[in-house]
Amino acid sequence: MFDRLQKPFLTVETGEAYQPVRLTYEVYQPELLVSALESLGCISKNAGPHSWSWYWQDECDSLAFASIDAFKRNLEHPARLASLHLQENQLYITLRSFKRACLAAPFFHRFIDSKIARIHHADFINKVFATDERLPHGFSEIFSEPELEKILKQRLLDYENVQAQCEQAESPEEALALLSEYSQREGGKRLPYAERYLFDLPASAPSAQVSADPDVIFLGFYVYLRGRELVAIKRWFGETGYTLANAADDTVESVFGNMA
C-alpha cells in the first residue's frame, strides 16, 4: 500500500484521471449527422470511414478543465478530446476521462438535433490506473455487453422494487425510511469494474417543467460519474472505507454548496 501511495495514477494531458468512457448515440438520420459533425470547426475527419476527432478549439474553445492550472495550450496543436465513430446507426464517442464525457454530453446535445441522433448510454470504468500499468486495448477488451446489461438491469430492478415498496408504505415516514435504507445500501456497495449509465432524456421538446439548458439536463450524469471518480481516487490513496455515499455527499456539496 505504501508503494502505491508514492505512485501517482495516470492522467490525461488536461489533468484528469485516465478513466475510459464511451458514449453511445442512437442515430436516426446518418447523412444529416455527418453533415452536422463536419460543419463544426472542432471536428476533424479521420482517414477511416465515418471516423472523426474532437479537438479543444473553435466551438468548444471555452470548455473549462479545472485540473489544468499549469497546462499551456498550444493553439497550433489543440488537445484531442475524443474520437467519434459512426457504425450501423450508432455513434460512439470515445473519451479518456469522466470530465471529458461530462463536457461532451451537453456540448453535442447543443449541436445535434435529437431527431438526427440521441444519446442513449455511457459505458465507463470504475478505477484509475498506475502510470506503468498495462492499459486496456480498445473497448472490446474493457466492456462485456452481457455483463453491463446484467448490472444495469439489476440496478433498475432494485430501484423499481424500492419504488413499489414506497408506494405501498402506510405513511410518509415509512416511505422515507425505505428510501434511506435503499440509499445507504447502494452507497455502500462495491462498484463493478465496468458500468453503464442509461440516459433518460425528455422524448419531445422541453416543457415548462423541464429545463432546456443542456448543462442542467446532464447534471445528473455529472453527479453520477463524479461520485465514482472520487471513490476510485480516494481508494487509490488508501481510503478503503470511502464509499459512494461519501462521494455523493462531497459531490453535492461541491455542486450546490455555494447556493445556500
WOGIQUI-V456487 format. One record per backbone hydrogen bond with DSSP energy under -0.5 kcal/mol. CO is the residue of the C=O (numbers start at 1). NH is the residue of the N-H. If there is no record, write none. Layout:
BEGIN
co=CO nh=NH
co=CO nh=NH
END
This chain:
BEGIN
co=1 nh=5
co=2 nh=6
co=4 nh=7
co=6 nh=8
co=8 nh=131
co=10 nh=18
co=12 nh=15
co=16 nh=12
co=17 nh=19
co=20 nh=125
co=21 nh=95
co=22 nh=123
co=23 nh=93
co=24 nh=120
co=24 nh=121
co=25 nh=27
co=25 nh=91
co=26 nh=28
co=26 nh=118
co=29 nh=33
co=30 nh=34
co=31 nh=35
co=32 nh=36
co=33 nh=37
co=34 nh=38
co=35 nh=39
co=37 nh=40
co=40 nh=43
co=42 nh=55
co=44 nh=53
co=48 nh=51
co=50 nh=86
co=51 nh=46
co=52 nh=84
co=53 nh=44
co=53 nh=55
co=54 nh=81
co=54 nh=82
co=55 nh=57
co=57 nh=60
co=58 nh=61
co=60 nh=63
co=64 nh=66
co=65 nh=68
co=68 nh=71
co=71 nh=73
co=73 nh=75
co=74 nh=77
co=79 nh=56
co=79 nh=81
co=81 nh=96
co=82 nh=54
co=83 nh=94
co=84 nh=52
co=85 nh=87
co=85 nh=92
co=87 nh=90
co=89 nh=27
co=90 nh=87
co=90 nh=92
co=91 nh=25
co=91 nh=93
co=92 nh=85
co=92 nh=94
co=93 nh=23
co=93 nh=95
co=94 nh=83
co=95 nh=21
co=96 nh=19
co=97 nh=101
co=98 nh=102
co=99 nh=103
co=100 nh=104
co=101 nh=105
co=102 nh=106
co=103 nh=107
co=104 nh=108
co=105 nh=109
co=106 nh=110
co=107 nh=110
co=107 nh=111
co=108 nh=112
co=111 nh=113
co=113 nh=116
co=113 nh=117
co=116 nh=28
co=116 nh=29
co=118 nh=26
co=120 nh=199
co=121 nh=24
co=122 nh=197
co=123 nh=22
co=124 nh=195
co=125 nh=127
co=129 nh=10
co=130 nh=133
co=136 nh=138
co=138 nh=141
co=138 nh=142
co=139 nh=143
co=143 nh=145
co=144 nh=148
co=145 nh=149
co=146 nh=150
co=147 nh=151
co=148 nh=152
co=149 nh=153
co=150 nh=154
co=151 nh=155
co=152 nh=156
co=153 nh=157
co=154 nh=158
co=155 nh=159
co=156 nh=160
co=157 nh=161
co=158 nh=162
co=159 nh=163
co=160 nh=164
co=161 nh=165
co=162 nh=166
co=163 nh=167
co=164 nh=168
co=166 nh=169
co=171 nh=175
co=172 nh=176
co=173 nh=177
co=174 nh=178
co=175 nh=179
co=176 nh=180
co=177 nh=181
co=178 nh=182
co=179 nh=183
co=180 nh=184
co=181 nh=185
co=182 nh=186
co=183 nh=187
co=184 nh=188
co=186 nh=189
co=187 nh=244
co=187 nh=245
co=193 nh=126
co=195 nh=124
co=197 nh=122
co=197 nh=199
co=207 nh=210
co=209 nh=211
co=212 nh=214
co=213 nh=216
co=213 nh=217
co=214 nh=218
co=216 nh=219
co=218 nh=222
co=219 nh=223
co=220 nh=224
co=221 nh=225
co=222 nh=226
co=223 nh=227
co=224 nh=228
co=225 nh=229
co=226 nh=230
co=227 nh=231
co=228 nh=232
co=229 nh=233
co=230 nh=234
co=231 nh=235
co=232 nh=236
co=233 nh=237
co=234 nh=239
co=235 nh=238
co=238 nh=240
co=239 nh=242
co=243 nh=247
co=244 nh=248
co=245 nh=249
co=246 nh=250
co=247 nh=251
co=248 nh=252
co=249 nh=253
co=250 nh=254
co=251 nh=255
co=252 nh=256
co=253 nh=257
co=256 nh=259
co=257 nh=260
END
